[in-house]
């Protein structure tokens, strides 16, 4: 057996073991996987829908709708979406993937992320600019993505800072119930940022400040690696995910599987101190 086949076989066994251990999986109707965790460092945990605990992440782990990802201090996680986009969850951050759908035939994408705390760096492929279905929510704002490279900083629960490094982003403010406060968004262009305070309309865009420049240096820089990542993702999908789905669909749920509210402890997250 060739080395590549051995590696694929090992990945397959890890994937199946991981998936079958999760009570979140519907054995009658397995959700599609539209993203992969391609890199991480430090303490990174994932919480699957209806699971009872937080789990350690693994490289090449499939990511799906309603997954929660949390990072500790000096940690990060990077997610590759099947259309070629990447998002990076910075240290001391937590996200919930409210929606994550990619149609490989029509190339339609629907992404909705709730950034509960911390910083999210995103590099969205240009094809998505024709779609209004890419949004990042925080406690105080929502960003509608038109651009390719941008950052959403929700380190302070009372405000959100949105900076654009290329392209354009629409910003709305939200009230405490999550309702949009204004009829028209603030448009943020390349090189500009805005601040959205709780229950206040977004500030008029202004040039990047020092902190935003620092975040720019840490922004996603994997564009040159995208072709290789896409090929690897196709291999994983062909050799691992699709066979894994068939195994799951043919296997009944384990006896006593819990489908209730998660009860496991949530890993602590400390917000990064201002620079």
KAURLIN-V382556 format. One record per pair of residues at least 4 apart in sequence whose ideal C-beta (glycine too) atoms are under 7 Angstrom apart, sorted by the first residue. I is the first residue (numbers start at 1). J is the second residue. If there is no record, write none. Layout:
I | J
I | J
//
This chain:
1 | 5
1 | 6
3 | 7
4 | 8
5 | 9
6 | 10
7 | 11
8 | 12
8 | 239
8 | 240
9 | 13
10 | 14
11 | 15
11 | 60
11 | 240
12 | 16
12 | 239
12 | 240
12 | 243
13 | 17
14 | 18
14 | 58
15 | 19
15 | 240
15 | 244
16 | 20
16 | 244
16 | 247
17 | 21
19 | 25
19 | 244
19 | 248
20 | 248
20 | 251
22 | 48
22 | 51
23 | 50
23 | 51
23 | 52
23 | 257
23 | 258
23 | 259
24 | 48
24 | 49
24 | 50
24 | 51
25 | 30
25 | 248
26 | 30
27 | 248
27 | 249
27 | 251
27 | 252
27 | 253
30 | 245
30 | 248
30 | 249
31 | 64
31 | 65
33 | 62
33 | 63
33 | 64
33 | 241
34 | 81
34 | 82
34 | 100
34 | 101
34 | 102
35 | 63
35 | 79
35 | 80
35 | 81
35 | 82
35 | 100
36 | 60
36 | 61
36 | 62
36 | 63
36 | 80
36 | 233
36 | 236
37 | 57
37 | 59
37 | 61
37 | 63
37 | 77
37 | 79
38 | 78
38 | 79
38 | 80
38 | 229
39 | 78
40 | 44
40 | 57
40 | 76
40 | 77
40 | 78
41 | 75
41 | 76
42 | 71
42 | 72
42 | 74
42 | 75
42 | 76
43 | 72
43 | 75
44 | 57
44 | 69
44 | 71
44 | 75
44 | 77
45 | 54
45 | 55
45 | 56
45 | 57
45 | 70
45 | 267
46 | 54
46 | 55
46 | 57
46 | 67
46 | 68
46 | 69
47 | 51
47 | 54
47 | 68
47 | 262
48 | 67
49 | 66
50 | 259
51 | 262
52 | 258
52 | 262
52 | 263
52 | 264
53 | 264
54 | 264
54 | 266
54 | 267
57 | 61
57 | 77
60 | 236
62 | 241
63 | 67
63 | 79
63 | 97
64 | 100
65 | 97
65 | 99
65 | 100
66 | 97
67 | 97
68 | 94
68 | 96
69 | 77
69 | 89
69 | 95
70 | 94
70 | 267
70 | 269
71 | 75
71 | 76
71 | 77
71 | 89
71 | 90
71 | 91
71 | 92
71 | 93
72 | 92
72 | 267
72 | 269
73 | 91
73 | 92
73 | 270
74 | 91
75 | 91
76 | 88
76 | 89
76 | 90
76 | 91
77 | 89
78 | 86
78 | 88
79 | 86
79 | 87
80 | 86
80 | 229
80 | 233
81 | 85
81 | 102
82 | 102
82 | 104
82 | 233
83 | 102
83 | 107
83 | 109
83 | 125
83 | 127
83 | 128
84 | 125
84 | 226
84 | 230
85 | 123
85 | 124
85 | 125
85 | 128
86 | 123
86 | 220
86 | 222
87 | 120
87 | 122
88 | 121
88 | 220
89 | 93
89 | 95
89 | 120
90 | 118
90 | 119
90 | 121
91 | 272
92 | 118
92 | 269
92 | 270
92 | 271
92 | 272
93 | 117
93 | 118
93 | 119
93 | 120
94 | 116
94 | 117
94 | 118
94 | 269
95 | 113
95 | 114
95 | 115
95 | 116
95 | 120
96 | 114
96 | 116
97 | 113
98 | 112
98 | 113
98 | 114
99 | 110
99 | 111
99 | 112
100 | 111
101 | 110
102 | 109
103 | 107
103 | 108
107 | 127
108 | 131
109 | 128
109 | 131
109 | 133
109 | 134
110 | 133
111 | 133
111 | 134
112 | 135
113 | 120
113 | 136
113 | 137
114 | 137
115 | 120
115 | 136
115 | 137
115 | 138
115 | 152
115 | 154
117 | 154
117 | 269
117 | 271
118 | 154
118 | 155
118 | 271
119 | 151
119 | 153
119 | 155
119 | 215
120 | 136
120 | 151
120 | 152
121 | 151
121 | 218
121 | 219
121 | 220
122 | 150
122 | 220
123 | 148
123 | 149
123 | 220
123 | 223
124 | 128
124 | 134
124 | 145
124 | 148
125 | 148
126 | 148
128 | 134
128 | 145
129 | 146
129 | 167
132 | 144
134 | 145
135 | 142
135 | 143
135 | 144
135 | 145
136 | 143
136 | 152
137 | 142
138 | 152
138 | 154
138 | 160
139 | 154
139 | 157
140 | 159
140 | 160
140 | 173
140 | 174
140 | 196
140 | 197
140 | 198
141 | 160
141 | 162
141 | 171
141 | 172
141 | 173
141 | 174
141 | 196
141 | 202
142 | 172
142 | 174
143 | 152
143 | 162
143 | 169
143 | 170
143 | 171
144 | 169
144 | 170
144 | 185
145 | 150
145 | 169
146 | 167
146 | 168
146 | 169
146 | 170
147 | 164
147 | 166
147 | 167
147 | 168
147 | 169
148 | 166
148 | 167
149 | 165
149 | 166
149 | 167
149 | 219
150 | 162
150 | 163
150 | 164
150 | 165
150 | 169
151 | 163
151 | 215
151 | 219
152 | 160
152 | 162
153 | 160
153 | 161
153 | 215
154 | 160
155 | 271
155 | 272
158 | 197
158 | 198
159 | 195
159 | 196
159 | 197
159 | 198
160 | 196
161 | 193
161 | 195
162 | 169
162 | 171
162 | 188
162 | 193
162 | 194
163 | 193
163 | 208
163 | 212
163 | 215
164 | 168
164 | 169
164 | 188
164 | 189
164 | 190
164 | 192
165 | 190
165 | 216
165 | 219
166 | 190
167 | 190
168 | 187
168 | 188
168 | 189
169 | 188
170 | 185
170 | 187
171 | 185
171 | 186
171 | 188
171 | 194
171 | 196
171 | 202
172 | 180
172 | 182
172 | 185
173 | 181
173 | 182
173 | 196
173 | 200
173 | 201
173 | 202
174 | 178
174 | 179
174 | 180
174 | 181
175 | 179
175 | 181
175 | 199
181 | 201
182 | 201
186 | 194
186 | 202
186 | 205
188 | 192
188 | 193
188 | 194
188 | 205
189 | 205
191 | 207
191 | 208
192 | 205
192 | 206
192 | 207
192 | 208
193 | 205
193 | 206
193 | 208
193 | 212
194 | 202
194 | 203
194 | 205
195 | 203
196 | 200
196 | 202
208 | 212
208 | 213
210 | 214
211 | 215
211 | 275
212 | 216
214 | 275
215 | 219
222 | 226
225 | 229
226 | 230
227 | 231
228 | 232
229 | 233
230 | 234
231 | 235
232 | 236
233 | 237
234 | 238
235 | 239
236 | 240
236 | 241
237 | 241
237 | 242
238 | 242
239 | 243
240 | 244
241 | 245
242 | 246
243 | 247
244 | 248
245 | 249
246 | 250
247 | 251
253 | 257
//
